[in-house]
Amino acid sequence: NERDLIETSGIEKGENLFEVDTAYAEDKLYSVYSYIEEVEVKRSFPNSVTIKIIEAVPFSVVEEADGYTLVSTGGKVLERGLEEVPHGMLSVRGISTVTNSEDNTKRKDLMMRIIGTMQELKMEDYVFLDLTDTLEITMIYDNRVRVKLGNELELEYKLQFVDSVISEKLPKVGYQLVDASVPGKIMTKEMTVSPWESLGRVSGTGYSDEDEE
């Protein structure tokens, strides 16, 4: 509640406005409350302080050694050690939220690019994203469509193209493979097993081309 937020900020009633450490207050609030995505503390002359908060929106979970880590649309860790994926949430494999290696940082940045594009395009019902190999980025839609995105070249364009094909051209039932590895071209193929079973062992034969007009 508001009283707790003010107390955590360290700002006291009657404090000299010029002595209020707004940066400290912002950092303290952001670190203490995991569900705060953004916070701004501003002096409002002549005699008040304004605290503006944007709440974090859960978007995905990251597979880690201790369970699933819940991440917001802005990439902030909200909860750790979840035992299962919340309904309707995107599950991400191949990154760590605790490792700061250069390679892991690149993959986290890639995750945020994909999440941002998914939000912008209102892409829904995508349940899995695999960034283990950034040359072979993979997604699963609705537990029945496996999407191959290849590398990150023209990634936003590929995602837009994929979502258009899935929503407008694919059958609404059955298992499908959608290969968008080559920018500007999408190949589709029916599968006899689910995307989860097919991961890592789908051949590249029997495609039908959906070239961009």
Backbone torsions as a table, in degrees:
resi	resn	phi	psi	omega
1	ASN	NA	176.4	-174.3
2	GLU	-62.1	-39.3	-178.0
3	ARG	-62.9	-42.7	179.3
4	ASP	-64.2	-41.1	179.4
5	LEU	-61.0	-45.1	-179.5
6	ILE	-64.1	-42.2	-179.6
7	GLU	-63.7	-42.1	179.7
8	THR	-64.7	-36.0	-177.5
9	SER	-64.4	-22.5	-179.1
10	GLY	84.3	0.8	179.8
11	ILE	-82.0	129.3	-176.9
12	GLU	-112.2	145.7	178.3
13	LYS	-62.1	132.7	179.8
14	GLY	89.5	-3.9	-179.9
15	GLU	-67.5	143.6	177.3
16	ASN	-60.4	126.6	-174.8
17	LEU	-56.9	-36.0	-177.6
18	PHE	-74.6	-14.4	-179.6
19	GLU	-96.5	-3.7	179.3
20	VAL	-70.5	122.7	179.3
21	ASP	-89.7	91.9	-175.1
22	THR	-65.4	-37.8	-179.4
23	ALA	-64.2	-42.6	178.1
24	TYR	-62.6	-44.7	-178.8
25	ALA	-60.7	-42.3	179.1
26	GLU	-63.6	-47.9	-179.2
27	ASP	-61.4	-41.3	-177.9
28	LYS	-65.6	-46.4	179.9
29	LEU	-63.1	-43.4	-177.9
30	TYR	-63.9	-39.2	-177.2
31	SER	-78.6	-33.2	-177.2
32	VAL	-77.7	-41.0	-176.1
33	TYR	-103.9	105.7	-176.0
34	SER	-64.0	-26.9	-175.6
35	TYR	-90.8	16.6	169.9
36	ILE	-97.3	118.8	178.6
37	GLU	-84.3	-44.1	178.9
38	GLU	-140.7	145.9	177.9
39	VAL	-141.6	139.9	178.4
40	GLU	-134.7	124.6	177.5
41	VAL	-111.9	120.2	-176.5
42	LYS	-126.7	141.1	172.1
43	ARG	-74.8	130.0	177.7
44	SER	-117.2	98.5	-177.0
45	PHE	-67.7	145.3	15.3
46	PRO	-92.6	-19.2	-168.6
47	ASN	-148.9	33.5	-179.8
48	SER	-144.4	164.6	177.5
49	VAL	-124.6	134.3	179.8
50	THR	-107.8	129.3	176.4
51	ILE	-110.8	118.0	-179.9
52	LYS	-111.6	127.6	-174.7
53	ILE	-127.2	136.6	170.9
54	ILE	-112.3	122.0	-177.8
55	GLU	-75.1	144.9	178.1
56	ALA	-73.3	142.7	178.1
57	VAL	-112.2	115.7	179.2
58	PRO	-60.7	138.5	-178.6
59	PHE	-133.3	-40.2	-174.7
60	SER	-145.3	166.1	172.5
61	VAL	-123.9	144.7	179.3
62	VAL	-106.7	129.4	177.8
63	GLU	-72.6	120.9	179.2
64	GLU	-136.8	173.1	-173.9
65	ALA	-60.0	-33.0	-176.5
66	ASP	-97.9	15.2	-179.0
67	GLY	119.8	-156.7	-178.5
68	TYR	-96.6	138.5	177.2
69	THR	-106.4	122.7	-178.0
70	LEU	-82.0	128.3	-175.5
71	VAL	-123.1	143.7	-179.4
72	SER	-84.8	173.6	177.2
73	THR	-61.6	-24.3	179.0
74	GLY	-94.5	3.5	176.9
75	GLY	90.1	8.5	-179.4
76	LYS	-84.7	136.6	176.5
77	VAL	-72.1	124.4	-177.7
78	LEU	-103.0	-42.9	179.3
79	GLU	-148.6	151.5	177.7
80	ARG	-121.3	159.6	172.0
81	GLY	73.9	23.6	175.7
82	LEU	-67.3	142.6	-176.1
83	GLU	-85.8	-20.1	179.8
84	GLU	-148.1	165.6	-179.3
85	VAL	-79.6	123.7	175.4
86	PRO	-58.0	146.4	-176.8
87	HIS	-55.9	132.2	175.8
88	GLY	79.6	5.7	-176.7
89	MET	-94.9	144.7	175.8
90	LEU	-76.7	128.6	176.8
91	SER	-100.4	131.1	-175.9
92	VAL	-115.8	131.6	177.4
93	ARG	-117.9	144.6	172.1
94	GLY	108.9	-0.3	176.1
95	ILE	-128.9	164.6	175.2
96	SER	-124.2	140.5	177.3
97	THR	-91.3	1.3	-178.4
98	VAL	-119.3	-11.1	-179.4
99	THR	-95.6	135.9	-177.5
100	ASN	-111.6	25.1	178.1
101	SER	-65.9	157.9	-179.1
102	GLU	-60.9	-41.5	-179.1
103	ASP	-64.9	-43.7	-179.8
104	ASN	-66.7	-38.1	177.9
105	THR	-61.8	-40.0	177.8
106	LYS	-63.1	-41.2	-179.7
107	ARG	-70.2	-34.4	174.6
108	LYS	-65.0	-41.7	177.0
109	ASP	-61.9	-37.6	178.0
110	LEU	-65.2	-41.2	176.4
111	MET	-58.7	-43.5	-178.9
112	MET	-67.0	-35.3	174.9
113	ARG	-60.8	-44.4	-178.5
114	ILE	-67.7	-45.1	178.5
115	ILE	-59.9	-43.9	179.3
116	GLY	-60.8	-42.7	178.5
117	THR	-66.6	-40.8	178.8
118	MET	-61.7	-40.1	177.2
119	GLN	-65.4	-46.4	-177.7
120	GLU	-60.9	-39.6	-177.8
121	LEU	-90.4	-1.2	-177.2
122	LYS	56.0	44.7	179.0
123	MET	-77.9	117.0	-176.7
124	GLU	-118.0	161.6	175.6
125	ASP	71.0	15.8	171.3
126	TYR	-88.4	122.1	-168.7
127	VAL	-107.3	-12.2	-173.9
128	PHE	-149.9	138.6	175.8
129	LEU	-135.9	123.8	-179.2
130	ASP	-112.0	114.7	179.5
131	LEU	-111.3	17.7	-179.4
132	THR	-57.3	-43.6	175.8
133	ASP	-118.2	108.2	-175.1
134	THR	-74.2	-3.5	172.1
135	LEU	-90.4	-12.9	-179.5
136	GLU	-134.9	62.9	-179.6
137	ILE	-68.1	131.6	-175.3
138	THR	-127.2	143.6	173.9
139	MET	-132.7	160.5	172.1
140	ILE	-126.4	132.2	179.3
141	TYR	-109.7	127.6	171.8
142	ASP	55.5	25.9	-179.9
143	ASN	60.6	11.9	-177.8
144	ARG	-136.9	-7.5	179.2
145	VAL	-123.7	121.3	174.8
146	ARG	-93.9	129.7	-177.3
147	VAL	-114.0	124.8	175.3
148	LYS	-104.9	119.9	-177.9
149	LEU	-104.1	-7.1	-178.0
150	GLY	67.2	-137.5	179.6
151	ASN	-89.5	-173.1	-174.4
152	GLU	-84.7	4.8	178.1
153	LEU	-62.3	123.7	-179.6
154	GLU	52.8	41.0	-172.7
155	LEU	-61.0	-45.1	-178.1
156	GLU	-62.0	-40.4	178.4
157	TYR	-64.6	-43.1	178.6
158	LYS	-59.3	-45.0	-178.9
159	LEU	-61.9	-41.8	178.7
160	GLN	-63.2	-43.4	179.6
161	PHE	-64.0	-45.8	179.8
162	VAL	-59.5	-48.1	-176.9
163	ASP	-63.8	-35.3	177.6
164	SER	-65.6	-44.9	-179.6
165	VAL	-65.7	-43.3	-179.7
166	ILE	-62.4	-43.1	-175.2
167	SER	-78.4	-27.7	-172.3
168	GLU	-109.8	-24.0	-170.7
169	LYS	-123.3	-23.8	-177.2
170	LEU	-80.5	148.8	171.7
171	PRO	-59.3	150.8	-177.9
172	LYS	-84.2	-3.0	177.3
173	VAL	-134.5	163.0	176.7
174	GLY	89.4	163.2	-178.4
175	TYR	-88.3	136.5	-176.9
176	GLN	-136.8	152.0	170.0
177	LEU	-114.7	129.7	176.7
178	VAL	-120.5	115.0	-177.1
179	ASP	-107.3	110.0	179.4
180	ALA	-114.7	28.4	-176.0
181	SER	-61.6	-33.6	-179.4
182	VAL	-97.5	117.1	-179.2
183	PRO	-55.8	133.8	178.1
184	GLY	90.5	-4.4	-179.2
185	LYS	-138.3	138.7	173.8
186	ILE	-128.3	133.2	176.5
187	MET	-113.7	136.2	-178.7
188	THR	-122.1	150.9	-178.1
189	LYS	-154.0	137.8	174.1
190	GLU	-73.0	144.3	177.1
191	MET	-119.9	151.2	-179.8
192	THR	-94.9	-11.0	177.8
193	VAL	-124.6	164.6	-178.1
194	SER	-69.9	158.1	177.2
195	PRO	-56.9	-35.5	-180.0
196	TRP	-62.9	-40.3	178.9
197	GLU	-72.2	-32.0	-173.1
198	SER	-83.0	-13.9	-175.9
199	LEU	-52.7	122.0	176.6
200	GLY	88.7	-4.3	-179.6
201	ARG	-145.2	43.3	173.7
202	VAL	-101.7	129.0	179.1
203	SER	-80.7	163.4	-178.2
204	GLY	-99.3	34.0	-177.8
205	THR	-112.9	159.2	173.5
206	GLY	76.3	27.8	-179.6
207	TYR	-82.7	156.1	165.7
208	SER	-115.3	137.4	-175.1
209	ASP	-84.7	139.6	172.0
210	GLU	-124.3	75.4	-179.0
211	ASP	-71.7	147.1	178.7
212	GLU	-66.9	138.1	177.4
213	GLU	-84.7	NA	NA
